[in-house]
């Protein structure tokens, strides 16, 4: 089963925090929000996660990697220009009809 995490926004409502750190990497307790979500998806049996990225994409890719540390496959789809809410779903190849 696959899951898609839409993580391409600028996080404007959380400024000034998101001026240097993308919203998915902001800590919640002692872990970034994105890592918490990934661990929950892995615990639910997800084997493939697709991240749709835009704002500060290289930083997110550097921090999360390819999923090896969780034993799953993490793919990153980069939005060159904002495609709107869920617009990047069209760029995901081999996405099942049912996904999280």
Secondary structure by P-SEA (a helix, b strand, c coil): cbbbbbccccccccccccccccccccccccccaaaaaaaaaaaacccbbbbbcccaaaaaaaaccccccccbbbbbbbcccccccccccccccccccccc
